[in-house]
């Protein structure tokens, strides 16, 4: 049976209101759970740069006891409020949004990992990094020892790197290769750390700023190197200021 235009318009309007109400209700119900899941995932990644976490570990409890965060600018100065006067929380800084800005305009989170035996001391500094891999975004966290030079650990992730090749940056095998490497040379110049082309699996062949590569994943490795050099370089002013206080 053919319906009139009025009937169709009224029916469409009613369905729009109903569906909109359902979506709004679903968003309100699931919103807190989604926010909690994102918080858990983020804090897990941050902690993974300095420790091995088990499935049963109380991530949020460990984080609250061992991590103190702040936000700094490109000059290494702490920034407590945004232009509107609102407090800036490191855990809420949108790294993806920041990545699209010029370095001088970004907000740079810093996470201090406290010494378990003496919480008045910083055992490591953790910095977020973000860049482009072969197919899509790559990201992660780099933890530096209290000397702000030696890599304590890293935690990398990716959106769409090739399984078995570039996607290996998220594996413990690859991430462990960064431990003990340094980002400054003997003269105190920032040089970052670079993954080499090819895979030799012989630690004795690599210098203090070099990491064994991944077979078949040269472009992902290049993206990883650029990410580390660009982001750690942006933290250089903060690092140098705090090295002076060691």
MARDO-656215 format. One line per field, with one value per atom (N, C-alpha, C): residue in three letters; atom name; x, y, z. Coordinates in steps of 0.2 Angstrom, whole numbers, plus 5000, padded with zeros to 4 digits. Layout:
// residues N
rest	c(ALA:...)
atom	c(CA:...)
X	c(X:...)
Y	c(Y:...)
Z	c(Z:...)
END
This chain:
// residues 246
rest	c(UNK:UNK:UNK:UNK:UNK:UNK:UNK:UNK:UNK:UNK:UNK:UNK:UNK:UNK:UNK:UNK:UNK:UNK:UNK:UNK:UNK:UNK:UNK:UNK:UNK:UNK:UNK:UNK:UNK:UNK:UNK:UNK:UNK:UNK:UNK:UNK:UNK:UNK:UNK:UNK:UNK:UNK:UNK:UNK:UNK:UNK:UNK:UNK:UNK:UNK:UNK:UNK:UNK:UNK:UNK:UNK:UNK:UNK:UNK:UNK:UNK:UNK:UNK:UNK:UNK:UNK:UNK:UNK:UNK:UNK:UNK:UNK:UNK:UNK:UNK:UNK:UNK:UNK:UNK:UNK:UNK:UNK:UNK:UNK:UNK:UNK:UNK:UNK:UNK:UNK:UNK:UNK:UNK:UNK:UNK:UNK:UNK:UNK:UNK:UNK:UNK:UNK:UNK:UNK:UNK:UNK:UNK:UNK:UNK:UNK:UNK:UNK:UNK:UNK:UNK:UNK:UNK:UNK:UNK:UNK:UNK:UNK:UNK:UNK:UNK:UNK:UNK:UNK:UNK:UNK:UNK:UNK:UNK:UNK:UNK:UNK:UNK:UNK:UNK:UNK:UNK:UNK:UNK:UNK:UNK:UNK:UNK:UNK:UNK:UNK:UNK:UNK:UNK:UNK:UNK:UNK:UNK:UNK:UNK:UNK:UNK:UNK:UNK:UNK:UNK:UNK:UNK:UNK:UNK:UNK:UNK:UNK:UNK:UNK:UNK:UNK:UNK:UNK:UNK:UNK:UNK:UNK:UNK:UNK:UNK:UNK:UNK:UNK:UNK:UNK:UNK:UNK:UNK:UNK:UNK:UNK:UNK:UNK:UNK:UNK:UNK:UNK:UNK:UNK:UNK:UNK:UNK:UNK:UNK:UNK:UNK:UNK:UNK:UNK:UNK:UNK:UNK:UNK:UNK:UNK:UNK:UNK:UNK:UNK:UNK:UNK:UNK:UNK:UNK:UNK:UNK:UNK:UNK:UNK:UNK:UNK:UNK:UNK:UNK:UNK:UNK:UNK:UNK:UNK:UNK:UNK:UNK:UNK:UNK:UNK:UNK:UNK:UNK:UNK:UNK:UNK:UNK:UNK:UNK:UNK:UNK:UNK:UNK:UNK:UNK:UNK:UNK:UNK:UNK:UNK:UNK:UNK:UNK:UNK:UNK:UNK:UNK:UNK:UNK:UNK:UNK:UNK:UNK:UNK:UNK:UNK:UNK:UNK:UNK:UNK:UNK:UNK:UNK:UNK:UNK:UNK:UNK:UNK:UNK:UNK:UNK:UNK:UNK:UNK:UNK:UNK:UNK:UNK:UNK:UNK:UNK:UNK:UNK:UNK:UNK:UNK:UNK:UNK:UNK:UNK:UNK:UNK:UNK:UNK:UNK:UNK:UNK:UNK:UNK:UNK:UNK:UNK:UNK:UNK:UNK:UNK:UNK:UNK:UNK:UNK:UNK:UNK:UNK:UNK:UNK:UNK:UNK:UNK:UNK:UNK:UNK:UNK:UNK:UNK:UNK:UNK:UNK:UNK:UNK:UNK:UNK:UNK:UNK:UNK:UNK:UNK:UNK:UNK:UNK:UNK:UNK:UNK:UNK:UNK:UNK:UNK:UNK:UNK:UNK:UNK:UNK:UNK:UNK:UNK:UNK:UNK:UNK:UNK:UNK:UNK:UNK:UNK:UNK:UNK:UNK:UNK:UNK:UNK:UNK:UNK:UNK:UNK:UNK:UNK:UNK:UNK:UNK:UNK:UNK:UNK:UNK:UNK:UNK:UNK:UNK:UNK:UNK:UNK:UNK:UNK:UNK:UNK:UNK:UNK:UNK:UNK:UNK:UNK:UNK:UNK:UNK:UNK:UNK:UNK:UNK:UNK:UNK:UNK:UNK:UNK:UNK:UNK:UNK:UNK:UNK:UNK:UNK:UNK:UNK:UNK:UNK:UNK:UNK:UNK:UNK:UNK:UNK:UNK:UNK:UNK:UNK:UNK:UNK:UNK:UNK:UNK:UNK:UNK:UNK:UNK:UNK:UNK:UNK:UNK:UNK:UNK:UNK:UNK:UNK:UNK:UNK:UNK:UNK:UNK:UNK:UNK:UNK:UNK:UNK:UNK:UNK:UNK:UNK:UNK:UNK:UNK:UNK:UNK:UNK:UNK:UNK:UNK:UNK:UNK:UNK:UNK:UNK:UNK:UNK:UNK:UNK:UNK:UNK:UNK:UNK:UNK:UNK:UNK:UNK:UNK:UNK:UNK:UNK:UNK:UNK:UNK:UNK:UNK:UNK:UNK:UNK:UNK:UNK:UNK:UNK:UNK:UNK:UNK:UNK:UNK:UNK:UNK:UNK:UNK:UNK:UNK:UNK:UNK:UNK:UNK:UNK:UNK:UNK:UNK:UNK:UNK:UNK:UNK:UNK:UNK:UNK:UNK:UNK:UNK:UNK:UNK:UNK:UNK:UNK:UNK:UNK:UNK:UNK:UNK:UNK:UNK:UNK:UNK:UNK:UNK:UNK:UNK:UNK:UNK:UNK:UNK:UNK:UNK:UNK:UNK:UNK:UNK:UNK:UNK:UNK:UNK:UNK:UNK:UNK:UNK:UNK:UNK:UNK:UNK:UNK:UNK:UNK:UNK:UNK:UNK:UNK:UNK:UNK:UNK:UNK:UNK:UNK:UNK:UNK:UNK:UNK:UNK:UNK:UNK:UNK:UNK:UNK:UNK:UNK:UNK:UNK:UNK:UNK:UNK:UNK:UNK:UNK:UNK:UNK:UNK:UNK:UNK:UNK:UNK:UNK:UNK:UNK:UNK:UNK:UNK:UNK:UNK:UNK:UNK:UNK:UNK:UNK:UNK:UNK:UNK:UNK:UNK:UNK:UNK:UNK:UNK:UNK:UNK:UNK:UNK:UNK:UNK:UNK:UNK:UNK:UNK:UNK:UNK:UNK:UNK:UNK:UNK:UNK:UNK:UNK:UNK:UNK:UNK:UNK:UNK:UNK:UNK:UNK:UNK:UNK:UNK:UNK:UNK:UNK:UNK:UNK:UNK:UNK:UNK:UNK:UNK:UNK:UNK:UNK:UNK:UNK:UNK:UNK:UNK:UNK:UNK:UNK:UNK:UNK:UNK:UNK:UNK:UNK:UNK:UNK:UNK:UNK:UNK:UNK:UNK:UNK:UNK:UNK:UNK:UNK:UNK:UNK:UNK)
atom	c(N:CA:C:N:CA:C:N:CA:C:N:CA:C:N:CA:C:N:CA:C:N:CA:C:N:CA:C:N:CA:C:N:CA:C:N:CA:C:N:CA:C:N:CA:C:N:CA:C:N:CA:C:N:CA:C:N:CA:C:N:CA:C:N:CA:C:N:CA:C:N:CA:C:N:CA:C:N:CA:C:N:CA:C:N:CA:C:N:CA:C:N:CA:C:N:CA:C:N:CA:C:N:CA:C:N:CA:C:N:CA:C:N:CA:C:N:CA:C:N:CA:C:N:CA:C:N:CA:C:N:CA:C:N:CA:C:N:CA:C:N:CA:C:N:CA:C:N:CA:C:N:CA:C:N:CA:C:N:CA:C:N:CA:C:N:CA:C:N:CA:C:N:CA:C:N:CA:C:N:CA:C:N:CA:C:N:CA:C:N:CA:C:N:CA:C:N:CA:C:N:CA:C:N:CA:C:N:CA:C:N:CA:C:N:CA:C:N:CA:C:N:CA:C:N:CA:C:N:CA:C:N:CA:C:N:CA:C:N:CA:C:N:CA:C:N:CA:C:N:CA:C:N:CA:C:N:CA:C:N:CA:C:N:CA:C:N:CA:C:N:CA:C:N:CA:C:N:CA:C:N:CA:C:N:CA:C:N:CA:C:N:CA:C:N:CA:C:N:CA:C:N:CA:C:N:CA:C:N:CA:C:N:CA:C:N:CA:C:N:CA:C:N:CA:C:N:CA:C:N:CA:C:N:CA:C:N:CA:C:N:CA:C:N:CA:C:N:CA:C:N:CA:C:N:CA:C:N:CA:C:N:CA:C:N:CA:C:N:CA:C:N:CA:C:N:CA:C:N:CA:C:N:CA:C:N:CA:C:N:CA:C:N:CA:C:N:CA:C:N:CA:C:N:CA:C:N:CA:C:N:CA:C:N:CA:C:N:CA:C:N:CA:C:N:CA:C:N:CA:C:N:CA:C:N:CA:C:N:CA:C:N:CA:C:N:CA:C:N:CA:C:N:CA:C:N:CA:C:N:CA:C:N:CA:C:N:CA:C:N:CA:C:N:CA:C:N:CA:C:N:CA:C:N:CA:C:N:CA:C:N:CA:C:N:CA:C:N:CA:C:N:CA:C:N:CA:C:N:CA:C:N:CA:C:N:CA:C:N:CA:C:N:CA:C:N:CA:C:N:CA:C:N:CA:C:N:CA:C:N:CA:C:N:CA:C:N:CA:C:N:CA:C:N:CA:C:N:CA:C:N:CA:C:N:CA:C:N:CA:C:N:CA:C:N:CA:C:N:CA:C:N:CA:C:N:CA:C:N:CA:C:N:CA:C:N:CA:C:N:CA:C:N:CA:C:N:CA:C:N:CA:C:N:CA:C:N:CA:C:N:CA:C:N:CA:C:N:CA:C:N:CA:C:N:CA:C:N:CA:C:N:CA:C:N:CA:C:N:CA:C:N:CA:C:N:CA:C:N:CA:C:N:CA:C:N:CA:C:N:CA:C:N:CA:C:N:CA:C:N:CA:C:N:CA:C:N:CA:C:N:CA:C:N:CA:C:N:CA:C:N:CA:C:N:CA:C:N:CA:C:N:CA:C:N:CA:C:N:CA:C:N:CA:C:N:CA:C:N:CA:C:N:CA:C:N:CA:C:N:CA:C:N:CA:C:N:CA:C:N:CA:C:N:CA:C:N:CA:C:N:CA:C:N:CA:C:N:CA:C:N:CA:C:N:CA:C:N:CA:C:N:CA:C:N:CA:C:N:CA:C:N:CA:C:N:CA:C:N:CA:C:N:CA:C:N:CA:C:N:CA:C:N:CA:C:N:CA:C:N:CA:C:N:CA:C:N:CA:C:N:CA:C:N:CA:C:N:CA:C:N:CA:C:N:CA:C:N:CA:C:N:CA:C:N:CA:C:N:CA:C)
X	c(5004:5000:5004:5003:5007:5006:5011:5010:5011:5008:5008:5015:5017:5023:5023:5017:5017:5018:5015:5016:5024:5027:5034:5038:5037:5041:5040:5033:5032:5035:5035:5038:5045:5048:5056:5058:5054:5055:5055:5050:5049:5055:5056:5062:5068:5069:5075:5076:5070:5070:5071:5068:5069:5076:5079:5086:5091:5089:5094:5094:5088:5087:5091:5090:5094:5101:5104:5111:5113:5109:5111:5111:5106:5106:5112:5114:5119:5126:5126:5133:5133:5128:5128:5130:5127:5128:5135:5138:5144:5150:5148:5154:5159:5156:5161:5165:5162:5166:5171:5170:5175:5180:5179:5184:5188:5186:5190:5194:5192:5196:5202:5200:5206:5211:5209:5213:5218:5215:5218:5223:5221:5226:5232:5230:5236:5241:5238:5243:5246:5244:5247:5253:5252:5257:5263:5261:5266:5270:5267:5271:5275:5272:5276:5283:5284:5291:5296:5293:5298:5297:5292:5291:5287:5288:5284:5278:5272:5266:5262:5260:5256:5248:5245:5238:5234:5236:5232:5235:5240:5242:5237:5237:5233:5236:5235:5238:5237:5231:5229:5232:5232:5235:5242:5246:5253:5255:5251:5252:5251:5246:5245:5250:5253:5258:5265:5266:5273:5274:5269:5270:5267:5271:5270:5270:5265:5266:5266:5268:5268:5267:5267:5267:5272:5276:5281:5280:5283:5283:5290:5291:5297:5303:5302:5308:5310:5306:5307:5304:5299:5296:5290:5288:5282:5276:5271:5265:5259:5256:5251:5244:5243:5236:5236:5231:5230:5228:5227:5226:5219:5215:5209:5209:5215:5216:5214:5212:5210:5217:5217:5222:5224:5230:5232:5235:5231:5233:5237:5243:5247:5243:5240:5236:5231:5228:5223:5225:5232:5234:5233:5231:5229:5235:5239:5245:5244:5239:5237:5236:5232:5231:5237:5241:5248:5252:5252:5257:5255:5249:5247:5249:5252:5254:5261:5263:5271:5274:5280:5283:5282:5283:5283:5276:5271:5264:5261:5265:5263:5263:5260:5260:5264:5269:5273:5272:5269:5268:5275:5276:5282:5279:5282:5279:5286:5286:5291:5289:5294:5293:5297:5294:5297:5301:5307:5310:5306:5305:5301:5304:5310:5313:5314:5313:5313:5309:5303:5298:5300:5305:5307:5311:5314:5318:5315:5317:5315:5319:5316:5320:5321:5316:5315:5311:5312:5307:5305:5298:5295:5292:5293:5291:5287:5281:5277:5280:5280:5282:5277:5277:5271:5274:5272:5275:5271:5274:5271:5275:5272:5275:5274:5274:5274:5266:5261:5254:5250:5252:5248:5252:5249:5253:5256:5262:5265:5266:5267:5267:5270:5271:5273:5276:5280:5283:5291:5295:5302:5304:5307:5309:5316:5319:5326:5327:5333:5335:5336:5338:5338:5343:5348:5353:5351:5344:5341:5345:5348:5352:5351:5352:5351:5344:5342:5336:5334:5330:5328:5323:5319:5314:5310:5306:5302:5295:5290:5284:5281:5281:5278:5272:5268:5262:5261:5256:5255:5248:5246:5239:5238:5243:5242:5248:5254:5260:5259:5263:5262:5264:5259:5260:5267:5271:5277:5283:5281:5287:5287:5284:5284:5280:5275:5271:5275:5281:5286:5288:5287:5289:5285:5280:5276:5278:5283:5285:5290:5291:5296:5303:5303:5310:5313:5309:5312:5313:5308:5308:5314:5316:5321:5328:5328:5335:5337:5332:5333:5336:5335:5337:5345:5347:5354:5357:5353:5356:5356:5360:5360:5358:5355:5353:5357:5362:5367:5374:5378:5385:5390:5396:5401:5402:5400:5401:5394:5389:5383:5378:5380:5375:5370:5364:5358:5359:5359:5359:5354:5350:5344:5347:5343:5345:5341:5345:5342:5342:5337:5337:5340:5344:5348:5344:5346:5343:5345:5341:5343:5343:5344:5344:5349:5354:5360:5360:5356:5355:5361:5366:5372:5373:5372:5372:5379:5385:5391:5393:5389:5390:5387:5384:5380:5383:5383:5386:5381:5382:5378:5372:5371:5365:5362:5364:5361:5358:5352:5348:5348:5348:5347:5340:5340:5334:5329:5324:5319:5319:5320:5321:5314:5314:5308:5304:5307:5303:5307:5311:5315:5311:5305:5302:5298:5296:5294:5299:5305:5311:5313:5313:5314:5309:5303:5297:5299:5301:5302:5308:5313:5319:5317:5313:5311:5307:5302:5298:5302:5307:5311:5315:5318:5323:5319:5313:5309:5306:5303:5300:5305:5310:5315:5319:5320:5323:5319:5312:5308:5308:5310:5311:5318:5323:5330:5330:5327:5328:5326:5320:5318:5324:5326:5331:5338:5340:5346:5345:5340:5339:5339:5336:5336:5342:5346:5352:5357:5356:5360:5359:5353:5352:5353:5356:5358:5364)
Y	c(4994:5000:5006:5011:5017:5022:5024:5029:5036:5041:5048:5050:5056:5059:5061:5063:5065:5060:5054:5048:5046:5046:5044:5049:5056:5061:5060:5059:5058:5051:5046:5040:5040:5044:5045:5049:5054:5058:5054:5050:5046:5041:5038:5033:5037:5043:5046:5048:5050:5052:5045:5040:5034:5031:5031:5028:5033:5040:5044:5043:5042:5041:5035:5029:5023:5024:5028:5029:5033:5038:5042:5038:5034:5030:5025:5022:5017:5021:5027:5031:5032:5034:5036:5030:5024:5018:5015:5015:5012:5017:5024:5029:5028:5027:5026:5020:5015:5008:5009:5013:5014:5018:5023:5028:5024:5020:5016:5011:5008:5004:5007:5013:5017:5019:5021:5023:5017:5011:5005:5003:5004:5002:5007:5014:5019:5018:5016:5016:5009:5004:4998:4999:5003:5004:5008:5013:5017:5013:5009:5004:4999:4997:4991:4994:5000:5003:5002:5000:5000:4993:4989:4983:4978:4972:4966:4965:4967:4966:4959:4956:4950:4952:4947:4948:4949:4947:4948:4954:4958:4963:4969:4973:4978:4984:4985:4990:4997:4999:5006:5007:5002:5002:5004:5000:5000:5007:5009:5016:5022:5021:5027:5027:5022:5021:5023:5022:5023:5028:5031:5036:5043:5048:5055:5058:5062:5064:5072:5075:5082:5083:5089:5091:5097:5097:5102:5104:5110:5113:5111:5114:5112:5115:5119:5122:5119:5113:5110:5112:5118:5121:5117:5116:5113:5118:5115:5118:5116:5120:5117:5119:5124:5126:5128:5126:5128:5136:5138:5145:5147:5143:5145:5144:5142:5142:5135:5130:5124:5120:5116:5112:5107:5106:5101:5094:5089:5082:5078:5076:5072:5066:5062:5057:5058:5064:5066:5070:5071:5074:5070:5073:5069:5069:5063:5063:5063:5060:5060:5068:5071:5078:5082:5081:5085:5083:5077:5075:5080:5082:5086:5093:5095:5102:5103:5109:5110:5109:5106:5105:5110:5116:5122:5123:5120:5121:5115:5110:5103:5104:5099:5098:5091:5091:5085:5082:5076:5073:5070:5070:5066:5062:5056:5051:5049:5051:5049:5043:5038:5031:5031:5031:5031:5025:5026:5020:5016:5010:5006:5006:5006:5006:5013:5018:5025:5030:5031:5034:5042:5044:5051:5052:5046:5046:5044:5047:5045:5039:5034:5028:5028:5031:5032:5037:5040:5045:5042:5042:5039:5044:5044:5049:5045:5048:5046:5047:5043:5044:5042:5046:5045:5046:5042:5043:5039:5038:5035:5029:5023:5017:5016:5010:5008:5010:5007:5008:5013:5014:5018:5020:5023:5026:5020:5022:5018:5023:5020:5024:5020:5023:5020:5024:5021:5025:5023:5027:5026:5028:5023:5025:5025:5031:5032:5031:5028:5028:5035:5035:5041:5046:5043:5047:5051:5049:5053:5052:5046:5044:5037:5033:5025:5023:5019:5017:5011:5012:5007:5001:5004:5000:5004:5000:5003:4999:5002:4999:5002:4998:5000:4997:5001:4998:5000:4998:5000:4999:5002:5002:4996:4996:4992:4989:4988:4986:4978:4976:4969:4964:4959:4954:4950:4948:4944:4949:4955:4959:4965:4971:4977:4977:4972:4972:4969:4967:4964:4970:4976:4981:4981:4977:4977:4970:4967:4961:4962:4958:4959:4957:4953:4951:4958:4962:4968:4973:4974:4979:4978:4972:4971:4973:4974:4976:4983:4987:4994:4995:4990:4991:4992:4997:4998:5003:5004:5009:5016:5021:5027:5032:5038:5043:5049:5049:5055:5052:5055:5053:5055:5053:5055:5062:5066:5074:5077:5073:5075:5078:5076:5078:5073:5075:5071:5067:5061:5057:5052:5051:5046:5039:5034:5027:5025:5021:5019:5012:5009:5002:5002:4997:4996:4992:4992:4988:4981:4976:4969:4967:4960:4957:4952:4954:4950:4946:4948:4944:4943:4948:4948:4954:4955:4961:4964:4960:4963:4967:4967:4970:4977:4979:4986:4990:4997:5002:5004:5009:5011:5014:5016:5020:5016:5009:5005:4999:4998:4992:4987:4981:4976:4977:4976:4978:4972:4972:4967:4965:4959:4956:4958:4961:4962:4968:4972:4978:4984:4985:4991:4998:4998:5005:5006:5001:5001:5004:5001:5003:5010:5012:5019:5024:5022:5026:5026:5020:5020:5024:5024:5029:5036:5038:5045:5047:5042:5044:5045:5041:5041:5048:5049:5055:5061:5062:5068:5069:5064:5065:5066:5061:5062:5068:5071:5077:5083:5082:5087:5088:5082:5082:5084:5086:5087:5093:5098:5104:5101:5098:5095:5090:5086:5081:5085:5089:5093:5097:5100:5103:5099:5093:5088:5084:5083:5080:5085:5091:5096:5095:5092:5091:5084:5080:5073:5074)
Z	c(5000:5000:5000:4996:4995:5001:5004:5009:5007:5011:5009:5011:5008:5010:5018:5020:5027:5032:5030:5034:5034:5028:5028:5032:5032:5036:5043:5045:5052:5055:5051:5053:5054:5049:5049:5055:5057:5062:5069:5069:5076:5076:5071:5071:5073:5070:5072:5079:5082:5089:5093:5092:5095:5095:5089:5088:5092:5091:5094:5102:5105:5112:5114:5110:5111:5111:5106:5106:5112:5113:5119:5126:5127:5133:5133:5127:5127:5128:5126:5127:5134:5137:5144:5149:5147:5151:5150:5143:5142:5142:5143:5143:5148:5155:5160:5159:5157:5156:5151:5145:5140:5142:5146:5149:5153:5158:5162:5158:5153:5149:5145:5143:5140:5145:5151:5156:5158:5159:5160:5155:5149:5143:5143:5144:5144:5150:5155:5161:5161:5158:5157:5152:5147:5142:5145:5149:5153:5158:5162:5166:5163:5157:5153:5151:5151:5149:5155:5161:5166:5170:5169:5172:5168:5170:5166:5171:5168:5171:5170:5175:5174:5173:5171:5170:5176:5182:5188:5192:5189:5193:5193:5199:5200:5196:5190:5186:5189:5190:5193:5200:5204:5210:5210:5206:5205:5202:5197:5194:5199:5203:5208:5213:5215:5220:5217:5211:5208:5203:5200:5195:5197:5196:5197:5190:5188:5181:5181:5175:5174:5167:5165:5157:5157:5152:5150:5143:5142:5135:5132:5126:5122:5125:5129:5133:5139:5141:5147:5153:5152:5158:5160:5166:5168:5166:5163:5162:5166:5170:5174:5172:5168:5165:5158:5155:5147:5147:5141:5139:5142:5144:5147:5155:5157:5164:5167:5163:5166:5167:5173:5174:5169:5167:5162:5166:5164:5167:5161:5163:5158:5155:5159:5157:5152:5152:5147:5141:5141:5135:5129:5123:5117:5113:5113:5109:5102:5099:5092:5090:5094:5092:5092:5097:5098:5092:5090:5084:5078:5077:5071:5072:5078:5079:5078:5078:5077:5084:5084:5091:5096:5094:5099:5102:5099:5102:5106:5106:5109:5117:5120:5127:5128:5132:5132:5139:5140:5146:5148:5155:5158:5164:5164:5169:5173:5180:5184:5188:5187:5190:5197:5202:5209:5211:5214:5216:5222:5220:5225:5232:5233:5240:5243:5239:5241:5237:5238:5234:5233:5237:5236:5230:5227:5222:5215:5210:5203:5200:5199:5196:5189:5186:5178:5176:5170:5167:5161:5160:5155:5150:5144:5139:5133:5131:5126:5119:5114:5107:5103:5097:5092:5085:5080:5073:5068:5062:5057:5055:5054:5052:5045:5042:5035:5033:5037:5035:5039:5045:5049:5055:5060:5066:5070:5073:5078:5084:5090:5096:5102:5107:5113:5118:5123:5128:5129:5131:5132:5139:5143:5149:5150:5153:5154:5161:5162:5169:5172:5179:5182:5179:5175:5172:5166:5164:5158:5152:5151:5145:5144:5148:5147:5147:5142:5141:5146:5150:5155:5152:5147:5144:5139:5135:5130:5129:5127:5126:5119:5114:5108:5105:5102:5099:5092:5088:5081:5079:5074:5072:5066:5062:5056:5053:5057:5053:5051:5047:5044:5049:5050:5055:5053:5059:5058:5055:5053:5051:5055:5052:5056:5063:5063:5069:5075:5074:5079:5084:5082:5087:5093:5093:5099:5103:5101:5104:5109:5115:5120:5117:5112:5109:5106:5102:5099:5104:5109:5114:5119:5120:5125:5122:5115:5112:5113:5115:5117:5124:5128:5135:5135:5139:5140:5135:5130:5125:5127:5124:5127:5121:5123:5118:5117:5122:5121:5120:5116:5115:5121:5120:5125:5127:5122:5122:5125:5126:5128:5123:5117:5111:5110:5109:5108:5101:5101:5095:5094:5099:5099:5099:5097:5096:5090:5086:5079:5078:5075:5073:5066:5065:5059:5054:5048:5043:5043:5042:5043:5050:5051:5057:5058:5063:5064:5070:5075:5081:5085:5085:5088:5091:5098:5102:5101:5100:5100:5094:5089:5083:5083:5088:5088:5094:5092:5096:5102:5106:5111:5109:5103:5100:5095:5094:5089:5091:5087:5089:5083:5084:5079:5075:5069:5065:5065:5060:5059:5052:5050:5044:5040:5034:5030:5033:5037:5040:5040:5035:5035:5035:5032:5032:5039:5042:5049:5054:5053:5057:5056:5050:5048:5052:5052:5055:5063:5065:5072:5074:5070:5071:5071:5066:5066:5072:5074:5080:5086:5087:5093:5093:5087:5086:5087:5084:5084:5091:5094:5101:5106:5107:5112:5111:5105:5104:5106:5106:5109:5116:5120:5127:5129:5124:5126:5131:5130:5135:5142:5143:5149:5152:5148:5150:5152:5148:5150:5157:5158:5164:5170:5169:5175:5176:5170:5171:5176:5175:5179:5187:5188:5195:5198:5194:5196:5201)
END
